[in-house]
Every structure is written in structure tokens, then in C-alpha cells.
């Protein structure tokens, strides 16, 4: 297991401690849950950006792209 040094602002530490008491959760649990949500949100953003990049790979409009395609 790797270790990293994390420095948090005083206000963030105070919020963590306050929510830990209110929610009856360990600070580490709160941080893990918050990071999981962050990673999921960022993954969604990356997937959306990839879709946009793929769509930008063609400079044809809809009609030009489908011109001559016969769909039965």
C-alpha cells in the first residue's frame, strides 16, 4: 500500500470533523465516499469528452454523412 501526504485547509478539516459527528461516520469513511463520488463524476466527464471527440472527427453534417446510404 502506497502512502501519500495530504494537506487540507483548516475549514475542510473542521467540516470533516463536524460531519463525522453528525453522521456518526469515521473521517476516513467520509473521505473514501467523497473520493468515490469524485472519481465517478470525473470518469463520466472523460467518457463524455471522448464521445464528443469521436463526434468531432467528422466534419460532415448529418445529410452529407448519410448521403447515398440505402437503409431498408
C-alpha positions in Angstrom: 0.0 0.0 0.0 1.4 3.4 -1.0 1.2 6.3 1.3 0.7 9.9 0.3 0.8 13.1 2.3 -2.5 15.1 2.2 -2.8 18.6 3.4 -6.3 20.0 4.0 -7.4 23.5 4.7 -8.5 24.2 8.3 -12.0 24.8 7.2 -12.1 21.4 5.4 -10.8 19.7 8.5 -13.4 21.4 10.6 -16.2 20.3 8.2 -14.9 16.8 8.2 -15.0 16.6 12.0 -18.4 18.2 12.2 -19.9 15.9 9.6 -18.2 12.9 11.2 -20.0 13.7 14.4 -23.4 14.5 12.8 -23.3 11.4 10.5 -21.7 9.1 13.1 -19.1 8.2 10.4 -15.4 7.9 10.6 -13.5 10.7 8.8 -11.8 8.1 6.6 -15.2 6.7 5.5 -16.4 10.2 4.6 -13.2 10.8 2.6 -13.5 7.5 0.8 -17.1 8.1 -0.1 -16.4 11.6 -1.3 -13.5 10.4 -3.5 -15.6 7.6 -4.9 -18.2 10.1 -6.0 -15.5 12.4 -7.4 -13.9 9.6 -9.4 -17.3 8.5 -10.8 -18.1 12.1 -11.8 -14.7 12.6 -13.5 -15.0 9.2 -15.3 -18.4 10.3 -16.7 -16.8 13.6 -17.8 -14.0 11.8 -19.5 -16.4 9.4 -21.3 -18.5 12.3 -22.5 -15.4 14.1 -23.7 -14.3 11.0 -25.6 -17.7 10.8 -27.2 -17.5 14.5 -28.2 -14.0 14.0 -29.6 -15.2 11.0 -31.6 -18.1 13.0 -33.0 -15.8 15.9 -33.9 -13.6 13.5 -36.0 -16.0 14.0 -38.9 -16.7 17.4 -40.4 -19.7 16.2 -42.4 -23.2 17.2 -41.4 -25.9 14.7 -41.0 -27.2 14.8 -44.6 -23.6 14.6 -46.0 -22.7 11.7 -43.8 -25.8 9.6 -44.8 -25.9 10.6 -48.4 -26.1 7.6 -50.6 -26.7 5.1 -47.8 -29.8 3.0 -48.5 -31.4 1.7 -45.4 -34.1 -0.9 -45.8 
